[in-house]
Amino acid sequence: MKRTKIKQALNASSPVDEIVIKGWVRTKRDNKGFSFLELNDGSCLMNIQAVIDHTPEIVAALERIGTGAAVAVSGELVASPGKGQQWEVRGKTLEVIGEADQETFPLQKKRHSDEFLRGIAHLRPRTNKYGAIFRIRSELAQAVHKFFADKDFFYIHTPIITGSDCEGAGEMFRVTSLGAGSQEPADNDFFGKPSALTVSGQLSIEMFSLSLGDCYSFGPTFRAENSNTPRHVAEFWMIEPEIAFADLADDMDLGEEMIKYLITHILDNCAEDVELFAKFVDKTLMPTLENIQKEPFKRLPYTEAIEILKKTKKEFEYPVEWGMDLQTEHERFLCEEQFKKPVFVYDYPKTIKPFYMRMNDDNKTVAAMDCLVPRIGELIGGSQREERMDVLTARMAEMNLSEEEYWWYLDSRRYGSAPHAGFGMGFERMLMLVTGVTNIRDVMPFPRTPKSLEF
């Protein structure tokens, strides 16, 4: 008989005469003449209880079963007399699919620290918290694609291996086919030039925005920063839309609409899992998300943001001066204390932004924006792109970037250039926002961090 997922069984509208449930044992309680098994198969947060009478065959199977074992129970789905559960399985047969050694299985206790679970990332999805995180992650990814599909955006797969440094920072993982420690010139390497894992798909997606119109990419990106903060990992996922014939205001409109859409989608489709985080991880989660949904985001020029930060009596670790990049403490103050809602800070100094951002008329700032949200700080970073060839090449010269290296990018300004804008949203940071989780490592299946590559 075909297996029924526990989520389907728990949502049944009536009893079922014959049903097969397969899952992992959360608890086993033996009574005289019968046993209770709590089973979970990952399809939902809730377990289902199986009540099984002791027969010689079942007793023999029960002796092999402990927490973590994989089993199959066949029987009837019946109304449960217990509190908090509508249905249970009245088991007739019990099959042990995979045993779990009770001496070594690490998930025996009901609660473990996040730090402990990071060391067993291959097993932590079996816990309630991490099972919920990764169900939400899956649903959020689907929501991203639905949001853009409903707006007639095209999904573009941009390269993971690149010869261009989008950010101009140089903190990239190099890719080579040459042997370890090889002194051979890059000309002898696979691509005939230095190559690296991409830090962003933006430059590539711009080419498609100037061809197909509204486009987006959604994929892995890599940064070789030796950073051990709760907000940084070496491999993460970025959502990068690019909109044609658009300016910075259009860019901020799209970012705000997207954030509100994704929150609404998760609250509508993952209510049970989100409730777990609202109860046990962050008791302010629901008010925070509801406020983001209903309130228009604040839009604040960078210069005004600096003035606000300098006038406040709050002491910051990093002193505030015009021309600096905002630190997380500054970002969180603006959205959590000053305005108590998400804030778009825009028109940043050109000296702290990449070459492709559109120069403003003051020749000091560029049409860049960051969207700051509570608990996270920066969630979105974007800009109107520089579409004027003369201004773009002048900026590249200022930053010592080779026109020859970016010849293909400059072609898009030679042939039918047009205003366009876009942004990057950190997918994991969006997950942190909707769950209240404070460490990015805890919303990634297998986090990649300095000195950590175990899974």
C-alpha positions in Angstrom: 0.0 0.0 0.0 1.2 3.5 -0.8 2.5 5.6 2.1 0.4 8.5 3.4 2.4 11.5 4.6 1.7 12.5 8.2 0.6 16.0 7.1 -2.1 14.4 4.9 -3.1 12.0 7.6 -3.5 14.8 10.2 -5.6 16.9 7.8 -7.9 14.0 6.9 -11.6 14.8 6.9 -12.8 11.3 8.1 -11.4 8.0 9.4 -9.4 5.8 7.1 -9.8 2.0 7.2 -6.3 1.2 5.8 -3.3 3.5 6.0 0.5 3.2 6.0 2.6 5.8 7.8 6.4 5.9 7.5 8.6 8.1 9.6 11.2 8.5 12.4 10.5 7.7 16.0 10.4 10.8 18.3 9.3 8.9 21.4 8.3 5.4 22.4 6.3 4.6 25.5 5.6 1.0 26.4 2.5 0.0 28.5 1.2 -3.4 29.5 -0.2 -4.9 26.3 0.4 -2.0 24.0 2.9 0.8 23.0 2.7 4.4 21.9 5.0 5.7 19.1 5.3 9.3 18.2 6.3 9.5 14.5 7.4 12.4 12.4 8.2 12.3 8.7 9.2 15.9 8.1 6.1 16.8 6.1 4.9 19.0 9.0 5.7 20.1 12.5 3.3 17.8 14.2 3.9 14.2 15.0 1.3 11.5 14.7 0.7 8.9 17.4 0.5 5.2 16.6 -1.0 2.9 19.2 0.1 -0.7 18.7 -1.1 -3.8 20.5 1.7 -6.2 21.6 1.8 -9.3 19.4 4.9 -11.5 19.3 5.9 -9.9 16.0 5.4 -6.3 17.2 7.2 -6.9 20.5 10.2 -8.2 18.6 10.2 -5.1 16.4 9.7 -2.8 19.4 12.9 -4.2 21.0 14.8 -2.9 18.0 13.3 0.6 18.0 14.5 3.7 19.8 14.5 7.5 19.2 15.6 8.2 15.6 14.7 4.8 14.2 12.8 4.7 10.8 9.7 2.6 10.9 6.5 1.8 8.9 3.2 1.4 10.7 0.1 0.1 8.9 -3.4 0.1 10.4 -6.4 2.4 10.7 -6.6 6.2 11.0 -9.1 6.7 13.9 -10.3 9.6 16.1 -7.9 10.1 19.0 -9.2 10.3 22.5 -6.1 12.2 23.6 -6.0 16.0 23.9 -4.4 18.1 21.2 -4.7 15.6 18.4 -7.6 14.8 16.2 -6.3 11.5 14.6 -4.1 8.6 15.6 -3.1 5.4 13.9 -4.4 2.2 15.4 -1.5 0.0 14.2 -1.8 -3.5 13.1 1.8 -4.1 11.8 5.1 -2.5 12.6 8.2 -2.7 10.3 11.7 -1.5 11.3 13.2 0.2 8.3 16.3 1.6 9.9 17.6 1.2 13.4 19.3 4.0 15.4 22.0 3.1 17.9 20.7 4.5 21.2 24.3 4.7 22.6 25.5 7.1 19.9 22.4 8.8 18.4 23.0 12.5 19.3 19.4 13.7 19.4 18.2 12.0 22.5 17.3 15.1 24.5 14.4 17.2 23.6 16.4 20.4 23.5 20.0 21.0 22.2 21.8 24.3 21.8 22.1 25.8 18.3 25.9 25.6 18.6 25.8 21.9 19.3 23.4 21.3 16.4 25.7 23.2 14.0 28.2 20.5 14.6 25.7 17.9 13.3 24.1 19.8 10.5 23.3 16.5 8.7 21.0 15.5 11.6 19.6 18.8 12.9 16.6 18.9 10.3 15.1 16.1 12.5 14.5 18.6 15.3 11.4 20.6 15.4 13.1 24.0 15.0 15.3 23.0 12.1 12.6 21.0 10.4 10.5 24.1 10.5 13.3 26.4 9.2 13.9 24.3 6.2 10.2 23.8 5.3 9.9 27.6 5.5 13.1 28.0 3.4 11.6 25.7 0.7 8.3 27.6 0.7 10.1 31.0 0.6 12.1 30.0 -2.5 8.8 29.0 -4.2 7.3 32.3 -3.2 10.2 34.2 -4.8 9.6 32.6 -8.1 5.9 33.1 -7.9 6.3 36.8 -7.1 8.4 37.4 -10.2 6.3 35.1 -12.4 3.1 37.0 -11.5 4.9 40.2 -12.5 6.1 38.8 -15.9 9.8 38.7 -15.0 12.1 36.3 -16.8 14.2 33.9 -14.7 17.8 34.0 -15.9 20.6 31.6 -14.8 23.7 33.6 -14.4 27.3 32.2 -14.3 28.7 30.8 -11.1 32.2 30.9 -12.5 33.2 34.4 -13.6 36.2 36.5 -14.8 34.7 39.7 -13.4 34.5 41.1 -9.9 31.1 42.7 -9.6 31.8 44.5 -6.4 35.4 45.6 -7.1 36.5 44.3 -3.7 38.6 41.4 -4.9 37.4 39.1 -2.0 36.7 36.1 -4.2 37.3 32.4 -4.3 39.7 31.6 -7.1 38.9 28.8 -9.5 41.7 26.9 -11.2 42.4 23.6 -12.9 46.1 23.9 -12.2 47.6 21.8 -9.4 48.0 23.0 -5.8 50.9 25.4 -5.5 51.3 25.7 -9.3 53.4 28.6 -10.5 52.1 28.3 -14.0 50.8 31.5 -15.5 47.0 32.1 -15.7 47.3 31.7 -19.5 47.8 28.0 -19.0 44.7 27.7 -16.8 41.4 26.2 -18.0 39.9 29.5 -19.1 43.2 31.1 -20.1 42.7 33.9 -17.5 42.1 34.2 -13.7 38.6 33.0 -12.8 36.6 32.9 -9.6 33.3 32.0 -8.0 30.8 34.9 -8.5 30.0 37.4 -5.8 26.9 38.5 -7.7 25.0 37.8 -10.9 24.1 41.4 -11.4 26.4 42.4 -14.3 25.1 39.4 -16.2 21.5 40.0 -15.4 21.8 43.6 -16.5 22.6 42.4 -20.0 19.3 40.5 -20.1 17.3 43.4 -18.6 18.6 45.5 -21.5 17.3 42.8 -23.9 14.3 41.1 -22.4 13.1 43.8 -20.0 12.3 42.8 -16.4 14.5 39.8 -15.3 15.9 38.2 -12.2 18.4 35.7 -11.0 18.3 33.6 -7.9 21.3 31.5 -7.1 24.4 30.9 -5.0 27.0 33.5 -4.5 30.4 33.4 -2.8 32.6 35.8 -0.8 36.0 35.0 0.6 35.7 37.3 3.6 37.3 35.9 6.8 34.3 37.0 8.8 32.7 35.1 11.7 29.7 37.3 12.4 26.2 36.0 12.8 25.3 37.7 9.5 28.0 36.4 7.2 28.9 33.1 5.5 31.1 32.3 2.6 28.3 30.7 0.4 24.9 32.2 0.3 21.9 32.7 -2.0 21.0 36.0 -3.6 17.8 37.2 -5.3 18.7 39.8 -7.9 16.0 41.5 -10.0 16.8 44.0 -12.7 14.1 46.3 -14.2 14.4 48.1 -17.5 13.5 51.7 -18.1 13.5 52.2 -14.3 15.0 54.6 -11.8 15.8 54.5 -8.1 12.3 55.1 -6.9 11.0 52.2 -9.0 13.8 50.1 -7.5 12.6 50.9 -3.9 9.0 50.3 -4.9 9.8 46.8 -6.1 11.9 46.0 -3.0 9.1 47.1 -0.6 6.5 45.2 -2.6 8.6 42.1 -2.6 9.3 42.1 1.1 5.7 42.5 2.0 4.6 39.8 -0.5 7.1 37.3 0.9 6.1 37.9 4.5 2.4 37.5 3.6 3.0 34.3 1.7 4.9 32.7 4.6 2.3 33.7 7.2 -0.4 32.3 4.9 1.4 29.0 4.0 3.6 28.2 6.9 1.5 29.4 9.9 2.2 26.3 12.1 6.0 26.5 11.6 6.1 30.3 12.1 4.2 29.9 15.3 6.9 27.8 16.7 9.4 30.7 16.2 7.0 33.2 17.6 6.6 31.1 20.8 10.1 29.9 21.4 12.6 32.0 19.4 11.4 35.6 19.2 8.2 36.7 21.0 8.2 40.0 19.1 8.2 38.1 15.7 4.5 38.5 14.9 4.2 42.2 15.8 7.3 42.9 13.8 6.1 41.1 10.7 2.6 42.6 11.0 4.1 46.1 11.2 6.2 45.5 8.1 3.1 44.3 6.3 0.9 47.3 7.0 3.3 50.3 7.3 4.9 52.1 4.3 8.6 52.0 4.5 10.5 55.2 5.4 12.7 56.7 2.6 15.7 58.6 4.0 18.6 60.3 2.1 22.0 59.1 3.4 23.0 62.6 4.5 19.8 62.9 6.7 20.5 59.5 8.1 24.0 60.6 9.1 22.6 63.8 10.7 20.1 61.7 12.8 22.8 59.4 13.9 25.1 62.2 15.0 22.4 64.0 16.9 21.2 61.0 18.9 22.4 60.5 22.4 22.9 56.8 21.8 26.6 55.8 21.9 27.8 53.7 19.0 30.9 51.5 18.8 31.7 53.1 15.4 31.7 56.9 15.3 29.4 58.5 12.7 30.8 60.7 10.0 29.6 61.6 6.5 31.3 59.3 3.9 31.4 56.2 6.1 29.5 53.1 5.3 26.7 52.4 7.9 27.4 49.7 10.3 24.8 47.2 11.6 24.4 49.1 14.8 23.5 52.3 12.8 21.2 50.4 10.5 19.3 48.8 13.4 19.0 52.1 15.3 17.3 53.7 12.3 14.7 51.0 11.7 14.2 49.8 15.3 14.4 52.9 17.4 14.2 56.0 15.2 11.5 55.0 12.8 10.3 51.6 14.2 9.8 50.2 10.7 11.9 49.3 7.6 13.9 52.2 6.2 15.3 52.8 2.7 18.5 54.9 3.0 19.5 56.3 -0.4 22.0 58.5 -2.3 25.2 57.2 -0.7 28.7 58.7 -1.2 30.2 57.5 -4.4 33.5 56.7 -2.6 31.9 53.7 -0.8 29.9 52.3 -3.7 30.8 50.2 -6.9 31.5 51.7 -10.3 28.1 50.8 -11.9 25.9 52.9 -9.7 24.5 56.1 -11.3 26.2 59.3 -10.5 23.9 62.0 -9.0 24.1 65.6 -10.1 26.1 66.6 -7.1 29.0 64.5 -8.3 29.4 63.3 -4.7 26.7 60.7 -4.3 25.3 57.9 -6.4 21.7 56.7 -6.8 22.1 53.7 -4.4 19.8 52.4 -1.8 19.8 49.9 1.1 16.7 48.6 2.7 17.2 48.2 6.5 14.8 46.0 8.5 14.5 45.3 12.3 16.9 42.7 13.8 18.8 42.3 10.6 20.0 45.6 9.3 20.6 45.6 5.6 18.3 43.2 3.7 18.5 44.7 0.3 21.2 46.7 -1.5 20.6 48.2 -4.9 20.9 51.1 -7.2 19.9 52.8 -10.5 22.7 51.7 -12.9 24.9 54.2 -14.7 23.6 54.1 -18.3 25.8 57.0 -19.6 28.9 55.7 -21.3 31.1 58.7 -20.6 30.2 58.8 -16.9 30.6 55.0 -16.5 34.1 55.0 -18.1 35.2 57.9 -16.0 34.1 56.0 -12.8 35.9 52.9 -14.0 39.1 55.0 -14.5 38.7 56.4 -11.0 38.6 52.9 -9.6 41.4 51.6 -11.8 39.1 49.1 -13.6 40.1 47.9 -17.0 37.8 48.8 -19.9 39.2 45.9 -21.8 38.2 43.5 -19.1 34.6 44.8 -19.0 34.3 45.3 -22.8 31.0 43.3 -22.9 29.5 45.3 -20.1 30.4 48.6 -21.9 28.8 47.3 -25.1 25.4 47.5 -23.4 26.0 51.3 -23.1 27.2 51.6 -26.7 24.2 50.0 -28.3 20.8 51.1 -27.1 21.6 52.1 -23.5 18.6 52.8 -21.3 17.9 53.6 -17.7 17.6 50.5 -15.5 17.8 49.6 -11.9 18.1 46.5 -9.6 19.0 45.2 -6.3 20.2 42.1 -4.4 18.3 40.6 -1.5 20.1 38.1 0.7 17.8 35.1 0.8 19.1 33.9 4.1 18.6 37.3 5.7 15.0 37.2 4.5 14.7 33.9 6.2 16.1 35.4 9.4 13.5 38.1 9.2 10.5 35.8 8.9 11.7 33.4 11.6 13.4 35.6 14.2 16.6 33.5 14.0 19.6 35.6 14.7 22.4 33.6 13.2 22.6 33.1 9.5 24.3 29.6 10.0 21.0 28.4 11.4 18.9 29.1 8.2 21.4 27.3 5.9 21.3 23.6 5.3 25.1 23.3 5.4 26.8 26.6 6.2 30.2 27.4 4.8 32.3 29.5 7.1 36.1 30.1 7.7 37.8 26.9 8.7 34.5 25.0 8.4 33.8 22.6 5.5 32.7 19.4 7.2 29.5 18.5 5.3 
